[in-house]
Structure formats: C-alpha cells, structure tokens
C-alpha cells in the first residue's frame, strides 16, 4: 500500500507544475484542440466521398478498441469522476503508463480510417503521436513532483507506450475500482465524434 501522503487525492489541475518548459505545457493544455483538425478533415472527406462498408468496419473496430481501453483505464484512474485520484498502477496501467493516450490514438485513427482516406489516417496517427509525446513530458514532470520515488519506481518498471508483460506492481496503486455503469456514463460522449463522419453514410 502506498504511504498515506502518496495516496492523497489529486486532480489533473493540481498535478500541473507551475514551472517547466513552456512548449510541452502548452501542448498538454491544447492537446484536444491540436487533434481536432484531423477529425474535421475526416468529416469533410466523408461528405465528399462515398464510404465503403469495409473501411467503416475496420475503422469501427479500431474505434471500439480505443473506447473500451478508455473505459478500462477510467475505471481505475477516475478522471472526470467525482472520486479522489491517486497514483494508479493497476488495470491497464500495469501494462503501460499512458493507456488513455493510446486509446485516444485508436479512436482518432479509427474515425479517420472510416473515410477510406488512408493518408488522413496516417496523418492522424503521426499527429497523435507527436502531440501526446510532448504532453507526456509535462505530465510526467508533474507526477514526479507530486509522487516522487513511488512514481519513479513505477516508471522504471512500466513502458511509456508499448505495452509489455506487467512487472511486479509498485504498491497496490489502485484503491477501489469505479463501477462499470459509472465509468460508462463518464465516457458516453466519446461516440459523438463519429456523428459527422457516419451521418452522410447513413443518409445516402
């Protein structure tokens, strides 16, 4: 079990350091806006071309995998839920340090893949990779400042991006898992990203 001082509740805003390189901090705060252009481009592409069932199926599978990963991670992390947060090292966090960013990349690339414009899918993957790589520089600095040695030990055992077989966990790092209905309700907005892409396919 983590020491009481390390299990204190923490919100995302509280995790942000007041100092540090300005550019990664700006990327972190603007990450949603920076990813949005590829979704807008997917929406325009969907209206200008006829979607194919195979592309929708492949993109939909990637989207569902990403959404399921977000829900799994949210169940343990508790972001956007009215629960205290702590250093989380269980669930998908045993396998990789940034499962939500990986899930977001799957969601975005899956959405763009539905259009059949694979150049756009590749652009989306590269954009997500660049934005999230810089965002994690800011986040990890904040986590090191907040949690100190427990986070450094966790980071030393757990890869940042490529999931691997879990090592022995550092403390419990979990607390109580949130209920599936509670987490699903917190993540129910995610499919809205598909509406402007799939709407022309439905209307035709």
N, C-alpha and C positions, 0 to 999 in steps of 0.2 A: 504494500500500500504506500502511496506517496505521502510524504510528510504533510501535516495539516497546512503549512504555509504554501505548499505547492499545489494543494487541492482547492485553493480559494477560487471563487467564481471569477470569470473573466469574460468580457465582451470583446467583440472584434475591435471596437474603437479603443478600448483600454489597452489592447495588445499593440497598438501602433506606437513606435517610439517617436519622441518629439524631435530627435536628431537623426541624421543618416543621409546618405546620398539622395539628393532631391529627385533625380530622374526615376529610380526604382519606386520611390514613394508615390510619385505622380502616376506611374504606370499602374501601381496597385490600386489607387483610388479611382482610376479611369478605366479599369480593365473591361468592364461591361460595355462602355461606350466604344472602346477600341475594337471590340469583337463585332459590334453591331453592323458595320458596313457589309460584311460578307453575308449576313442574314438578309439585309436589304437587297443585295445583289442577287441572292437566291430567289427572293420574291419576284423581282423584275424578270429574271430568267424564266421562272415558272409561268408567268403570264405571256411571255413572248414565244414559248415553245411548248410542244405537247409532251407531257410527262409520260414515261413508259412504266408499265407495271413492274418490270424487273428493277429499274432504278429506285422506284418507290419502295420496293421490298427490301433491297439492300440498304438503302438509307434508313428505312424504318427500323431495321434490325440494329443498326449502329445506334440510332436514337434511343431505342428501348434499352439497350445495354448500358448506355450512358445514364439514362434516367434511373434505372434500377441501381446502378452504382451510387448515384447521388442519394437515393433514399437509404441505402445501406449505410453510407457514410454519415448521413444526417442522423440516423438512429443513434449513433454513438457520439457524434460531435455535438448535436443540439443547437447548431447555428440557426437563428431565426425562431427558435422555440423559447418559451418563457421559462427556461431552466438555466441553472448555473452551468458554466462551462469550465473545463479543466483540461490538463494535458492529456490528450486522448491517444492511446497506443494500442487499442483493441479494434475488433472488426476489421475493416479494410486497412486501417492504419497499422495493423501488424504487418501487412504486406508491402505497403508503400506509404510515403509521407504525404502525398498530395492526391488522394483519390478523387476529390471533388473537381480539381482542375483536369484530371484525366477524364472524368465523367463529362465535364463541360465540353472538352475537345471532341469526345464521341458524339455528343448531342449536336454540336455545331457542324461537324463534318458529315454526320448522318443527314442533317437537314439539307445541306448543300448537295449531297450525293443524290437526293431525290430528284433533283432537276436534270440529272444526266450530264451536267457540265463538270466534267472531272477536273478541268483546270481550276474551277472555282473550289472544288473540294480540296485540291492540293494547296491552294492559296489559304483556305480556311485552316487547314492543319498547320501550315507554317506560321500563320498569324497567331493562332492559339499558342503554339509552342514558344514563339518569341515573347508574347505578352505575359504568359504565365511563368516563363523562366525568369523574367525580370521582376514580376510580382513576388515570386518566392524569395528573392533576395531581401526584399523589405520584410516579408512575413517572418522569415527565419531569424532575421536580426531581432525582431520584436520578441519572438519566442525564446531566444537565448537570453535576452534581457529579463524576461518575465520568469522563466523557469530555471535558468541556469544549468547546473550539472545534470539534472534529470533529462532535460531536453537534449543536451549534447550527447548523453549516453544513448538516448533513443535514436538520434540522427546517425550516430556511428553504426548502429545495427540495422537501420532500415533505409532502403534506397529512396532517392527522391522521386524518380519517375518510372523505373522499370520494376514491376512487382517481382519479388523473389520469395522463396520459402521463408516463413517467419522465423526469426531467431528467438531466443528466449526473451519474453517480454520484460521491459524495464518497469517494475512495479505492476500494479493492476491497470492503472491508466484508464479506467472505464467508468466506474461509478455505476449508476443504474441506467440501463438502456431505455430509450423512449419507446412508447408503444408504436406498433406499425400504423394504426389509424392516425395517430397524432403526427407522425412523420409524413405519411402520405398526404395529409391535409396541408402540411407546410410546403410540400413540393408539387401541389396540384397545378400550379401556374406554369410549370415547365412546358407542357404540350401546346401552350398558346403560341409558342414560337413556330409551330407547324402551320398555323392557320393561313397566313398569307401565301405559303408555298403550296399547300394542298387545295386551297379554295378553287383555283382555276381548273384543277384536275377533276374536282367534284362537280363543278358547274358545266363542264363540257359533256 
